[in-house]
C-alpha cells in the first residue's frame, strides 16, 4: 500500500471546531488562548457553528461521518476545492452514514441534516469560510509553518525508513491490504493511504475514503500545537485591543487582563485558568509587571500570591475608569 502526506484546510477547520464543541468552558493547554480569542471573534463576526455539526462531534467522540471529509488532493487543496467536493456528496450517502452512526434513530439535533442534506451542506459550505476567517485566519502563518515542518519530517522518515515507520509514528499499523488504528478504525482494500497532519488534531482522528474505495485518508496530530500559546501577529490578531481601551493599547490585551484580574490577590495558576492563558504566558507577564513595580508578590503559606502594588492600582484607576474617553491633560 502506498503512503503520502497532504495538508487540508478543511480538516484543520473541523479539528478546531471539534475542540470548541468538546469543551463548553475552558479549553485545555495549549489551545486555551486560541479558543478564547476564537470565541470572541466568532461572536463579534456573528458566526455560529451549526447545531447539528456540534452534536455530531459530541456524540461521535470527536470524530465525524466520512461524507464530510474528502481525501485531500496531491498538492494540498485550496479550501474552495474542498468545498466543491463537499457539494458533490450524494444525499443518499449522507442519510446512510447517519443511519449507521445512529442505529437507534437519528436524534432531533441532527434531523435537519437528515431531512434535507442538500440545504444543510449548502449552509455548511457558506459557513466554513466565514469560520476560517474569524477563528483561524489570524493564525494561518503559524498553522502553515507547523504543518509544513511536520510534513517534511514525516517525508524524511518515509524516504529513509519506509511507510511502516511513518504509520507507527502516527499510531497506525500496516495490515494485509490496508491499515488499522487500534481502538479507532481499520480499513482494507485501499491502494493508497493519505495522512493528514492537523495542528488541531488532538482526540479521535478523522477518517474517510474515496467513493471507489481505492484511497483513504487519516488525520494525526502534529508536534507543534504550542505555537498557539502565543498571540497571533498584531496586524491580524482576533484579540487586538479594543478601540479606545487605553490600558490594552498600552500593555496589550492579555497583559491588561492580568492587571485587571489582580484587583484581588491570586496565584499564577488561578490567573491562567480565569484568563484562558497558558501558565507560562501568565508567568512572563507577572515577571515583567513585578519588575516594573506595578505588581507585587507575597507568600501566604505554601501559595505565592500576586496583587497590584500602589503604582499598578493608580495605573488601573487612571486608564480604566475612563475607558473609551480621551485623557484630560
C-alpha positions as CSV (number, residue, x, y, z in Angstrom):
1,X,0.0,0.0,0.0
2,X,1.3,3.4,-1.0
3,X,1.5,6.2,1.5
4,X,1.5,10.0,1.1
5,X,1.1,13.1,3.3
6,X,-1.2,16.0,2.4
7,X,-2.4,19.1,4.4
8,X,-6.0,20.1,4.4
9,X,-7.5,23.4,5.5
10,X,-11.0,21.8,5.7
11,X,-9.8,19.1,8.0
12,X,-8.0,21.7,10.2
13,X,-11.2,23.7,10.4
14,X,-13.1,20.6,11.5
15,X,-10.4,19.8,14.1
16,X,-10.7,23.3,15.7
17,X,-14.5,23.1,15.7
18,X,-14.3,19.8,17.4
19,X,-12.1,21.3,20.1
20,X,-14.7,24.1,20.8
21,X,-17.5,21.6,20.7
22,X,-15.9,19.2,23.2
23,X,-15.2,22.0,25.7
24,X,-18.0,24.4,26.6
25,X,-15.8,26.2,29.0
26,X,-12.1,26.3,29.4
27,X,-10.2,24.5,26.6
28,X,-7.0,22.7,27.7
29,X,-3.5,23.9,27.1
30,X,-2.1,24.7,24.6
31,X,-5.3,25.7,22.9
32,X,-6.8,27.9,25.7
33,X,-5.6,31.2,24.4
34,X,-6.7,30.5,20.8
35,X,-10.1,29.2,22.0
36,X,-10.8,32.4,24.0
37,X,-9.8,34.6,21.1
38,X,-11.7,32.5,18.6
39,X,-14.9,32.5,20.5
40,X,-14.7,36.3,20.9
41,X,-14.1,36.8,17.2
42,X,-16.9,34.4,16.2
43,X,-19.3,36.3,18.4
44,X,-18.2,39.6,17.0
45,X,-18.5,38.3,13.4
46,X,-21.9,36.8,14.2
47,X,-20.7,33.3,13.1
48,X,-22.5,30.4,14.7
49,X,-21.4,26.8,14.4
50,X,-24.4,24.7,13.1
51,X,-26.0,22.8,16.0
52,X,-26.1,19.5,14.1
53,X,-22.4,19.7,13.5
54,X,-21.7,20.3,17.2
55,X,-23.9,17.3,18.0
56,X,-22.1,15.1,15.6
57,X,-18.8,15.9,17.3
58,X,-20.1,15.4,20.8
59,X,-21.9,12.1,20.0
60,X,-19.0,10.7,18.0
61,X,-16.3,11.3,20.5
62,X,-14.8,14.0,18.3
63,X,-15.0,12.1,15.0
64,X,-17.1,12.9,12.0
65,X,-19.0,10.9,9.4
66,X,-16.8,10.3,6.4
67,X,-19.1,12.2,4.0
68,X,-18.0,15.5,5.5
69,X,-14.3,14.8,4.7
70,X,-12.9,14.4,1.2
71,X,-9.5,12.8,0.6
72,X,-7.1,15.8,0.2
73,X,-5.6,16.3,-3.3
74,X,-2.0,15.6,-4.1
75,X,-0.7,19.1,-3.8
76,X,-2.8,20.2,-0.8
77,X,-6.2,21.5,-2.0
78,X,-7.5,25.1,-1.7
79,X,-10.5,25.4,0.6
80,X,-12.7,26.2,-2.3
81,X,-11.7,22.9,-4.0
82,X,-12.5,21.0,-0.8
83,X,-15.9,22.8,-0.5
84,X,-16.7,21.8,-4.1
85,X,-16.0,18.2,-3.3
86,X,-18.3,18.5,-0.3
87,X,-21.1,19.9,-2.5
88,X,-20.8,16.8,-4.7
89,X,-21.7,14.4,-1.8
90,X,-24.8,12.4,-2.6
91,X,-27.8,12.9,-0.2
92,X,-28.3,9.1,0.0
93,X,-24.8,8.7,1.3
94,X,-25.4,11.4,3.9
95,X,-28.5,9.6,5.2
96,X,-26.9,6.1,5.0
97,X,-23.9,7.2,7.1
98,X,-26.2,9.0,9.7
99,X,-28.3,5.8,10.0
100,X,-25.2,3.8,10.5
101,X,-23.9,6.3,13.1
102,X,-27.3,6.4,15.0
103,X,-28.7,2.9,14.7
104,X,-31.3,3.7,17.4
105,X,-32.6,6.6,15.3
106,X,-31.2,9.9,14.1
107,X,-31.5,12.4,17.0
108,X,-33.5,15.6,16.8
109,X,-30.4,17.7,16.8
110,X,-29.2,16.1,13.5
111,X,-32.7,15.7,11.9
112,X,-32.3,18.9,9.8
113,X,-29.3,17.4,8.1
114,X,-31.0,14.0,7.6
115,X,-34.2,15.6,6.3
116,X,-32.5,17.9,3.7
117,X,-28.8,17.1,3.2
118,X,-28.5,19.4,0.2
119,X,-29.7,22.5,2.0
120,X,-27.7,21.8,5.2
121,X,-24.5,21.1,3.3
122,X,-25.0,24.3,1.3
123,X,-25.3,26.2,4.5
124,X,-22.2,24.4,5.8
125,X,-20.2,25.4,2.7
126,X,-21.2,29.1,3.3
127,X,-20.3,28.9,7.0
128,X,-16.9,27.3,6.7
129,X,-15.0,30.2,5.0
130,X,-16.5,32.6,7.5
131,X,-15.4,30.4,10.4
132,X,-11.9,30.2,9.0
133,X,-11.7,34.0,8.6
134,X,-12.9,34.6,12.2
135,X,-11.3,31.8,14.1
136,X,-8.2,30.6,12.2
137,X,-7.0,33.2,9.7
138,X,-5.1,35.2,12.3
139,X,-3.1,32.0,13.0
140,X,-2.6,31.0,9.3
141,X,1.1,31.5,9.3
142,X,1.7,29.5,12.5
143,X,-0.6,26.7,11.1
144,X,1.2,26.6,7.8
145,X,4.7,26.6,9.4
146,X,4.0,23.9,11.9
147,X,2.3,21.7,9.3
148,X,5.0,22.1,6.7
149,X,7.7,21.3,9.2
150,X,5.8,18.2,10.3
151,X,5.3,17.1,6.6
152,X,9.0,17.4,5.9
153,X,9.9,15.4,8.9
154,X,7.5,12.6,8.0
155,X,8.6,12.7,4.4
156,X,12.2,12.1,5.6
157,X,11.1,9.2,7.7
158,X,9.1,7.8,4.8
159,X,12.2,8.1,2.5
160,X,14.7,6.6,4.9
161,X,12.7,4.2,7.0
162,X,9.7,3.3,4.9
163,X,5.9,3.6,5.4
164,X,5.7,1.3,8.4
165,X,7.8,3.7,10.4
166,X,5.6,6.6,9.5
167,X,2.4,4.7,10.3
168,X,3.9,3.6,13.7
169,X,4.8,7.2,14.5
170,X,1.2,8.4,14.0
171,X,-0.4,5.5,15.7
172,X,-1.3,3.3,12.7
173,X,-0.4,-0.3,11.9
174,X,0.0,-1.8,8.4
175,X,-2.1,-4.9,7.9
176,X,-2.5,-7.1,4.8
177,X,-4.3,-5.0,2.2
178,X,-4.9,-2.0,4.5
179,X,-4.2,-0.2,7.7
180,X,-5.6,-0.2,11.3
181,X,-5.6,2.3,14.1
182,X,-6.0,0.3,17.4
183,X,-9.3,1.1,19.1
184,X,-10.4,3.5,16.4
185,X,-10.7,2.1,12.9
186,X,-9.5,-0.5,10.3
187,X,-9.7,-0.3,6.6
188,X,-8.8,-2.8,3.9
189,X,-8.8,-2.9,0.1
190,X,-7.2,0.5,-0.4
191,X,-4.2,1.0,-2.6
192,X,-3.1,4.3,-1.1
193,X,-3.4,5.9,2.4
194,X,-3.2,9.7,2.8
195,X,-2.0,11.0,6.2
196,X,-3.4,14.5,7.1
197,X,-1.4,16.4,9.7
198,X,-3.5,18.6,11.9
199,X,-2.4,21.3,14.4
200,X,-5.9,20.8,15.9
201,X,-5.6,17.0,15.8
202,X,-5.9,16.1,19.4
203,X,-8.6,13.5,20.2
204,X,-10.2,11.0,17.9
205,X,-8.7,11.0,14.3
206,X,-10.7,11.8,11.3
207,X,-11.1,9.1,8.6
208,X,-12.6,9.0,5.2
209,X,-12.2,7.1,1.9
210,X,-12.7,7.8,-1.8
211,X,-16.0,6.9,-3.4
212,X,-14.4,4.0,-5.3
213,X,-12.7,2.8,-2.1
214,X,-9.2,2.8,-3.6
215,X,-7.9,5.6,-1.4
216,X,-8.4,6.5,2.2
217,X,-7.3,9.4,4.4
218,X,-6.4,9.5,8.1
219,X,-5.6,12.5,10.3
220,X,-2.9,12.7,13.0
221,X,-1.8,15.5,15.4
222,X,1.4,17.4,14.6
223,X,4.0,18.1,17.2
224,X,3.7,21.9,17.1
225,X,0.5,23.0,18.7
226,X,2.4,25.0,21.3
227,X,2.7,27.8,18.6
228,X,-0.9,28.6,19.6
229,X,0.1,29.6,23.1
230,X,1.3,33.0,22.0
231,X,-0.7,35.7,20.4
232,X,-1.4,36.0,16.7
233,X,0.5,38.6,14.7
234,X,-0.7,42.1,15.7
235,X,-1.9,43.1,12.3
236,X,-4.2,40.1,12.1
237,X,-5.0,39.3,15.7
238,X,-8.5,38.3,16.5
239,X,-8.0,39.7,20.0
240,X,-6.4,43.1,19.1
241,X,-7.0,45.9,21.7
242,X,-10.5,47.3,21.7
243,X,-10.6,50.8,20.2
244,X,-10.5,53.3,23.0
245,X,-9.3,50.8,25.6
246,X,-6.2,52.7,26.8
247,X,-4.9,50.0,29.2
248,X,-5.0,47.4,26.4
249,X,-3.4,49.7,23.9
250,X,-0.6,50.4,26.4
251,X,0.0,46.8,27.7
252,X,-1.6,44.5,25.1
253,X,-4.8,42.6,25.7
254,X,-3.5,39.7,27.7
255,X,-1.3,41.7,30.0
256,X,-4.0,44.2,30.6
257,X,-6.3,41.3,31.5
258,X,-3.7,40.2,34.1
259,X,-3.6,43.7,35.6
260,X,-7.4,43.9,35.8
261,X,-7.5,40.4,37.4
262,X,-5.1,41.4,40.1
263,X,-7.5,43.7,41.9
264,X,-7.7,40.8,44.3
265,X,-4.7,38.7,45.2
266,X,-4.4,35.5,43.2
267,X,-2.0,32.7,42.1
268,X,-0.4,32.2,38.7
269,X,-2.4,29.0,38.1
270,X,-5.7,30.7,39.1
271,X,-4.9,33.6,36.8
272,X,-4.2,31.3,33.9
273,X,-7.5,29.4,34.4
274,X,-9.5,32.6,34.7
275,X,-8.0,34.3,31.6
276,X,-7.6,31.2,29.4
277,X,-3.9,31.7,29.0
278,X,-1.0,29.3,29.4
279,X,0.6,29.4,32.9
280,X,4.0,30.1,31.2
281,X,2.4,33.2,29.5
282,X,0.9,34.5,32.7
283,X,4.2,33.9,34.5
284,X,6.0,36.0,31.8
285,X,3.5,38.8,32.2
286,X,3.8,38.7,36.0
287,X,7.6,38.8,35.9
288,X,7.5,41.9,33.7
289,X,4.9,43.6,35.9
290,X,6.8,42.9,39.1
291,X,10.0,44.3,37.5
292,X,8.1,47.4,36.5
293,X,6.8,47.9,40.1
294,X,3.2,47.5,39.0
295,X,2.6,44.2,40.8
296,X,4.0,42.7,44.0
297,X,4.3,39.1,45.1
298,X,4.0,37.7,48.6
299,X,3.8,34.3,50.2
300,X,0.7,33.0,52.0
301,X,1.6,29.6,53.5
302,X,2.5,27.4,50.5
303,X,1.0,29.7,48.0
304,X,2.6,32.7,46.2
305,X,0.1,35.4,45.6
306,X,0.3,38.3,43.2
307,X,-1.6,41.6,43.6
308,X,-1.4,45.2,42.3
309,X,1.1,47.4,44.0
310,X,0.3,51.1,44.6
311,X,1.6,52.2,41.1
312,X,-0.4,49.4,39.5
313,X,-3.6,50.5,41.3
314,X,-3.0,54.1,40.2
315,X,-2.4,53.0,36.6
316,X,-5.5,50.9,36.5
317,X,-7.6,53.7,38.1
318,X,-6.3,56.3,35.8
319,X,-6.6,54.4,32.5
320,X,-9.6,52.1,33.2
321,X,-12.2,54.3,34.9
322,X,-12.4,56.5,31.8
323,X,-12.1,53.7,29.2
324,X,-13.1,54.9,25.8
325,X,-12.6,58.6,26.6
326,X,-9.5,60.7,25.9
327,X,-7.3,61.7,28.8
328,X,-7.7,65.2,30.2
329,X,-4.3,67.0,30.3
